[in-house]
Amino acid sequence: MTRIDASLFKTMIENGAINLSNHYTDIDALNVFPVPDGDTGTNMSMTFSAGVKDALACSSNRVDEIAKRLSKGLLMGARGNSGVILSQIFRGLYQSLDGKEDIDAMDLANAFVNGSRVAYKAVMRPVEGTILTVIREAADYTMAYVNGKEEVTPLEVIEYLVKEADESLKRTPELLPVLKEVGVVDSGGAGLLCVLQGFEMALKGEILVKSEAESGSGAQVSVESEEFGYCTEFIIQLSESGMKTFKEDALKDSLSRIGNSLVVVQDEDIVKVHVHTLTPGDALNLGQRYGEFLKLKIENMSVQHENIVVNAKNEFKDHPEKEYAVIAVAAGDGLSETFKELRADIVISGGQTMNPSTEDFVAAINQCNAAHVFVLPNNSNIILAAQQAESICDADQVEVIVLPTKSIPQGYAALINFNPEVDAETNRENMMAAVEHVQTGQVTFAIKDTTYEGMEIKANDFMGIHEKAITVSLPDKLETTKVLLSQMIDEESELITLFVGEDVSDAEVSVIEDYVDATFPHVELEVVDGGQPVYSFIISVE
């Protein structure tokens, strides 16, 4: 085989998506911080599956047209920094293949080199020891190999690319000391390697299927299940018999068999469910076993997706209805309501464990119908997706201003300083000035034993994270919170805002309030019922 046609190219990318899906939980586990928020594998799998879905729907018999659809789908479906970088790699690949009906080995090698260059340009401050290093080294070494051969096949190119990507991945701990200390390789690079390995297997005739998944269960992210389908949400009030028979894990297990993006939350006799599925009726039947619906909503995401992709540059009306709008990202009903009370027009549900896609941001921006839209990602892993949405939207229709807020406290401070009576640039300056004066602390639990910067951390300990550093790890949640507060507060501190998570009781909040009053009488304390998952407390100190 000397050339790759459209049919084989489709087989390659589908194989890559399935291989990535089959290993996404392993990639999620390659988390430097031992916190329950590792999502690189999930983000990359959802990103690549979104692109592959679009590509497989393309009826063209040209490789460049398939690559174009793949690139566009990846662009809109990109989640998290790793997903955005992956989308840029394949954007560069498409640019290199443009105009080609089928491709040979040299075309393939050139495409990956261009993919690495485009990905680097997309990141303001590229960090070595990441997916960027893996694609650059693998592509460059492969090109050198191809240039040194008189004849080479596409399979040889992919085999060499996989070999060099694997070697580069193994070297990532030498480039990022934190990887070496924790004993893991870069998760983004590992995800990319899975995609490339899927390509290699396809060229060798090894076609993967969903049933061959090596790890993970439940809401698998695969090319078969990652149809857009229906976003299905409902709230059930448990009946008397339902109260006796309802088991949260059992419902999750049943729903995971028919869908993904699954959330099930029980609050006494109320159960809230969110699931993406191709068969919403089945989801409703599963829920109705336990009680009566108080609320339900089903939206066709396939139609929404097509509308968003087609209208991303012209969705706005001729004349915006208002001057300003603000979009914020937050997880937890309390945080969502808090941001809305501070003039956020739209709060996208998401955070460290659920990164919104570029398409989510584009849809929200279109919905605002404002001349200037401020976007607060509130998480460092979401900023790139928001910036990618900014580049997609038509600047003649709307000015999108992404403020690089990396935490809930930063977004909160920025929004407090938003003033609809001043111009956009003044708002940007004032909001960012507020961000620079905020410290962020977080309390969560460890999911494994590890060592981080010399600190011994035990599974199930509570960790205090000050900005990006784990500064305390203790068995007791409240003691950890007290130590973290003492590390963050000094004589110049004036205000503490305590965002309380879903796992914290009123009694525990009272303990922390009493501690702050007794220990830091010069500081004002504000308590916000955030209801956020994963993090027991999010702390803002100004």
ZAMARGU-4260 file (C-alpha; in steps of 0.2 Angstrom, whole numbers, plus 5000, padded with zeros to 4 digits):
<rodrens>
0) 5000/5000/5000 | 5008/5016/4994 | 4993/5028/4996 | 4979/5032/5008 | 4962/5035/5000
5) 4947/5043/5009 | 4940/5026/5014 | 4956/5021/5023 | 4958/5038/5031 | 4941/5036/5039
10) 4946/5019/5045 | 4962/5026/5053 | 4953/5041/5062 | 4939/5030/5068 | 4952/5017/5075
15) 4961/5031/5083 | 4945/5037/5092 | 4940/5020/5098 | 4958/5016/5104 | 4958/5033/5114
20) 4941/5029/5121 | 4947/5012/5127 | 4961/5019/5137 | 4953/5036/5143 | 4952/5031/5161
25) 4970/5026/5161 | 4975/5043/5154 | 4963/5052/5167 | 4973/5043/5180 | 4990/5051/5175
30) 4986/5065/5186 | 5000/5075/5194 | 4989/5081/5208 | 4981/5066/5218 | 4964/5075/5217
35) 4948/5067/5210 | 4948/5078/5195 | 4959/5070/5182 | 4950/5072/5165 | 4963/5073/5152
40) 4958/5057/5144 | 4940/5061/5145 | 4942/5078/5137 | 4953/5071/5123 | 4942/5057/5119
45) 4926/5068/5119 | 4936/5080/5108 | 4942/5067/5095 | 4926/5058/5095 | 4916/5074/5090
50) 4928/5077/5076 | 4927/5059/5070 | 4908/5059/5070 | 4908/5074/5058 | 4921/5066/5047
55) 4913/5049/5046 | 4897/5058/5040 | 4906/5066/5025 | 4902/5058/5009 | 4917/5064/4999
60) 4929/5053/4992 | 4943/5065/4995 | 4955/5064/5010 | 4956/5083/5011 | 4938/5085/5013
65) 4937/5071/5026 | 4952/5080/5035 | 4943/5096/5034 | 4927/5089/5042 | 4938/5081/5056
70) 4947/5097/5059 | 4930/5107/5061 | 4922/5094/5072 | 4938/5094/5083 | 4938/5113/5084
75) 4920/5114/5090 | 4921/5099/5101 | 4937/5104/5110 | 4937/5102/5129 | 4951/5106/5140
80) 4969/5112/5136 | 4973/5094/5129 | 4958/5094/5118 | 4961/5111/5111 | 4979/5106/5107
85) 4973/5090/5099 | 4961/5100/5088 | 4975/5111/5083 | 4987/5097/5078 | 4973/5090/5066
90) 4970/5108/5060 | 4988/5109/5054 | 4986/5091/5047 | 4971/5097/5037 | 4980/5113/5031
95) 4994/5102/5024 | 4983/5090/5016 | 4972/5103/5007 | 4970/5100/4989 | 4974/5081/4990
100) 4962/5067/4985 | 4973/5054/4992 | 4990/5055/5000 | 5007/5046/5001 | 5020/5044/5014
105) 5028/5061/5012 | 5011/5069/5012 | 5008/5061/5029 | 5025/5065/5036 | 5023/5083/5031
110) 5005/5084/5038 | 5011/5079/5056 | 5025/5091/5055 | 5013/5105/5051 | 5001/5099/5064
115) 5015/5101/5077 | 5019/5119/5071 | 5001/5124/5071 | 4998/5117/5089 | 5014/5127/5096
120) 5007/5143/5088 | 4990/5141/5097 | 4998/5141/5114 | 5004/5157/5121 | 5018/5149/5132
125) 5021/5132/5126 | 5028/5120/5140 | 5040/5106/5136 | 5036/5089/5143 | 5018/5089/5136
130) 5008/5084/5121 | 5017/5098/5112 | 5034/5090/5114 | 5027/5073/5109 | 5020/5078/5093
135) 5035/5089/5088 | 5048/5076/5092 | 5039/5062/5084 | 5035/5072/5068 | 5052/5079/5066
140) 5061/5063/5069 | 5049/5054/5057 | 5052/5068/5044 | 5071/5065/5045 | 5068/5046/5043
145) 5057/5049/5028 | 5070/5061/5020 | 5083/5048/5022 | 5074/5034/5013 | 5072/5032/4994
150) 5055/5023/4996 | 5044/5023/5011 | 5026/5018/5014 | 5012/5026/5024 | 5013/5012/5036
155) 5031/5014/5039 | 5028/5033/5042 | 5015/5029/5055 | 5025/5015/5063 | 5040/5027/5065
160) 5029/5041/5071 | 5022/5029/5085 | 5039/5023/5090 | 5046/5041/5092 | 5030/5047/5100
165) 5032/5033/5113 | 5050/5037/5116 | 5046/5056/5118 | 5032/5052/5130 | 5044/5042/5141
170) 5056/5057/5141 | 5042/5069/5147 | 5046/5066/5166 | 5064/5072/5162 | 5057/5089/5155
175) 5044/5092/5169 | 5051/5087/5186 | 5034/5086/5194 | 5030/5072/5182 | 5046/5063/5188
180) 5042/5066/5206 | 5024/5059/5205 | 5030/5045/5194 | 5019/5048/5178 | 5021/5053/5160
185) 5012/5067/5152 | 4993/5063/5151 | 4991/5073/5135 | 5005/5065/5126 | 4998/5048/5132
190) 4982/5052/5124 | 4990/5057/5107 | 5000/5041/5107 | 4983/5031/5109 | 4976/5040/5093
195) 4992/5037/5083 | 4992/5018/5089 | 4975/5017/5082 | 4980/5024/5066 | 4994/5011/5065
200) 4983/4996/5069 | 4971/5002/5055 | 4985/5002/5042 | 4989/4984/5048 | 4971/4979/5046
205) 4968/4978/5065 | 4950/4986/5066 | 4945/4990/5084 | 4928/4989/5091 | 4920/4996/5107
210) 4919/4979/5115 | 4938/4978/5116 | 4939/4992/5128 | 4954/4988/5140 | 4949/4999/5155
215) 4934/5009/5161 | 4916/5006/5162 | 4900/5016/5163 | 4899/5031/5152 | 4912/5026/5140
220) 4917/5040/5127 | 4917/5030/5111 | 4914/5034/5093 | 4898/5024/5093 | 4891/5031/5109
225) 4897/5049/5106 | 4883/5053/5094 | 4876/5070/5099 | 4859/5063/5102 | 4848/5071/5116
230) 4853/5080/5131 | 4840/5073/5143 | 4837/5081/5160 | 4824/5077/5173 | 4820/5079/5192
235) 4810/5065/5201 | 4802/5066/5217 | 4804/5048/5225 | 4788/5039/5229 | 4786/5029/5245
240) 4792/5013/5237 | 4805/5023/5227 | 4813/5029/5243 | 4815/5011/5248 | 4822/5004/5232
245) 4831/5019/5225 | 4850/5017/5224 | 4860/5031/5216 | 4874/5019/5210 | 4861/5007/5202
250) 4853/5021/5192 | 4870/5027/5186 | 4875/5010/5181 | 4858/5008/5171 | 4859/5025/5163
255) 4878/5023/5158 | 4873/5008/5147 | 4863/5020/5136 | 4872/5036/5137 | 4886/5047/5143
260) 4890/5064/5151 | 4880/5057/5166 | 4876/5066/5182 | 4865/5059/5196 | 4862/5068/5212
265) 4850/5064/5226 | 4844/5076/5239 | 4833/5067/5251 | 4817/5063/5241 | 4823/5073/5225
270) 4834/5065/5212 | 4841/5076/5198 | 4848/5067/5182 | 4857/5073/5167 | 4862/5061/5153
275) 4867/5062/5134 | 4858/5048/5125 | 4852/5042/5108 | 4836/5035/5117 | 4829/5048/5129
280) 4813/5037/5131 | 4823/5023/5139 | 4831/5036/5151 | 4814/5042/5157 | 4808/5025/5159
285) 4823/5021/5170 | 4819/5036/5181 | 4800/5034/5182 | 4802/5018/5191 | 4806/5027/5207
290) 4793/5041/5207 | 4785/5056/5198 | 4793/5069/5186 | 4794/5086/5194 | 4803/5093/5178
295) 4810/5086/5162 | 4819/5093/5147 | 4825/5084/5131 | 4835/5094/5118 | 4841/5087/5101
300) 4860/5090/5102 | 4863/5085/5084 | 4851/5099/5078 | 4859/5111/5090 | 4877/5106/5084
305) 4873/5108/5066 | 4865/5125/5069 | 4880/5131/5079 | 4893/5125/5066 | 4883/5133/5052
310) 4879/5149/5060 | 4895/5152/5071 | 4899/5167/5061 | 4882/5174/5058 | 4871/5169/5072
315) 4869/5187/5079 | 4855/5199/5074 | 4859/5214/5064 | 4858/5225/5079 | 4863/5218/5096
320) 4850/5219/5109 | 4862/5225/5123 | 4879/5232/5125 | 4886/5220/5137 | 4884/5202/5142
325) 4895/5191/5154 | 4897/5172/5153 | 4905/5163/5167 | 4909/5144/5170 | 4905/5136/5187
330) 4899/5120/5194 | 4886/5119/5208 | 4869/5127/5209 | 4875/5139/5222 | 4889/5146/5212
335) 4878/5147/5197 | 4866/5158/5206 | 4879/5168/5214 | 4887/5173/5197 | 4870/5176/5190
340) 4866/5188/5205 | 4882/5197/5200 | 4876/5201/5182 | 4882/5185/5173 | 4870/5182/5159
345) 4874/5164/5156 | 4883/5152/5168 | 4890/5137/5159 | 4890/5122/5170 | 4907/5115/5171
350) 4924/5116/5180 | 4939/5105/5184 | 4929/5089/5182 | 4918/5094/5167 | 4926/5106/5155
355) 4915/5115/5143 | 4918/5113/5124 | 4922/5127/5112 | 4905/5124/5105 | 4897/5127/5122
360) 4905/5144/5122 | 4900/5148/5104 | 4882/5144/5108 | 4882/5154/5124 | 4890/5169/5115
365) 4877/5168/5101 | 4863/5167/5114 | 4869/5183/5122 | 4866/5194/5107 | 4877/5208/5114
370) 4890/5220/5107 | 4903/5215/5120 | 4903/5198/5128 | 4915/5195/5143 | 4919/5177/5146
375) 4926/5170/5163 | 4932/5153/5161 | 4937/5152/5180 | 4949/5137/5177 | 4966/5136/5169
380) 4960/5121/5159 | 4946/5130/5151 | 4954/5146/5145 | 4960/5139/5128 | 4943/5132/5124
385) 4936/5149/5127 | 4949/5158/5117 | 4946/5146/5103 | 4928/5151/5103 | 4933/5169/5103
390) 4943/5166/5087 | 4928/5157/5079 | 4915/5171/5082 | 4914/5185/5069 | 4923/5201/5077
395) 4911/5212/5066 | 4896/5205/5075 | 4902/5204/5093 | 4918/5208/5103 | 4922/5193/5113
400) 4934/5197/5128 | 4940/5181/5137 | 4948/5186/5154 | 4960/5172/5159 | 4952/5169/5176
405) 4959/5153/5183 | 4948/5150/5198 | 4931/5154/5205 | 4938/5167/5217 | 4946/5176/5202
410) 4930/5175/5192 | 4920/5181/5207 | 4932/5196/5210 | 4932/5201/5191 | 4913/5200/5190
415) 4911/5211/5206 | 4921/5224/5197 | 4911/5224/5181 | 4903/5241/5177 | 4890/5242/5163
420) 4892/5261/5163 | 4910/5261/5157 | 4918/5256/5141 | 4924/5238/5137 | 4942/5242/5138
425) 4940/5250/5155 | 4930/5235/5161 | 4943/5223/5155 | 4957/5233/5165 | 4947/5235/5181
430) 4942/5217/5181 | 4959/5210/5178 | 4966/5222/5191 | 4954/5214/5203 | 4960/5196/5198
435) 4978/5201/5202 | 4973/5205/5220 | 4965/5188/5224 | 4972/5173/5232 | 4964/5156/5229
440) 4963/5141/5241 | 4955/5124/5239 | 4951/5110/5250 | 4949/5092/5243 | 4953/5074/5246
445) 4967/5063/5239 | 4963/5049/5229 | 4980/5040/5231 | 4996/5039/5240 | 5009/5050/5233
450) 5023/5062/5236 | 5022/5080/5230 | 5036/5092/5232 | 5043/5082/5246 | 5026/5081/5255
455) 5019/5063/5259 | 5001/5062/5254 | 4990/5048/5259 | 4974/5042/5250 | 4958/5050/5258
460) 4968/5064/5267 | 4961/5081/5264 | 4973/5093/5255 | 4974/5111/5255 | 4979/5119/5239
465) 4986/5137/5238 | 4986/5143/5220 | 4994/5129/5211 | 5004/5121/5226 | 4998/5108/5239
470) 5003/5115/5255 | 4995/5104/5268 | 4988/5086/5269 | 4979/5080/5284 | 4966/5067/5289
475) 4954/5080/5295 | 4944/5091/5283 | 4942/5106/5295 | 4960/5105/5302 | 4966/5106/5284
480) 4955/5121/5281 | 4961/5130/5296 | 4980/5127/5291 | 4976/5133/5273 | 4968/5149/5279
485) 4983/5152/5291 | 4994/5151/5276 | 4984/5162/5265 | 4979/5176/5278 | 4991/5190/5283
490) 4990/5207/5291 | 4985/5215/5275 | 4971/5203/5271 | 4954/5212/5272 | 4941/5199/5265
495) 4939/5181/5265 | 4925/5173/5254 | 4922/5155/5258 | 4913/5145/5244 | 4905/5130/5253
500) 4905/5113/5244 | 4891/5100/5243 | 4899/5089/5256 | 4900/5102/5270 | 4887/5103/5284
505) 4881/5119/5292 | 4890/5113/5308 | 4907/5112/5299 | 4904/5129/5292 | 4901/5136/5309
510) 4917/5129/5315 | 4927/5138/5302 | 4917/5154/5305 | 4922/5153/5324 | 4940/5149/5319
515) 4941/5165/5308 | 4933/5176/5320 | 4944/5171/5334 | 4961/5170/5324 | 4959/5184/5312
520) 4947/5197/5319 | 4954/5210/5307 | 4947/5201/5292 | 4929/5201/5286 | 4921/5184/5282
525) 4908/5181/5268 | 4901/5163/5266 | 4893/5158/5250 | 4884/5141/5248 | 4892/5136/5232
530) 4886/5118/5232 | 4902/5114/5221 | 4907/5095/5219 | 4925/5089/5223 | 4931/5104/5233
535) 4924/5105/5250 | 4929/5123/5252 | 4935/5136/5239 | 4943/5151/5248 | 4946/5168/5241
540) 4957/5180/5251 | 4959/5198/5246
</rodrens>
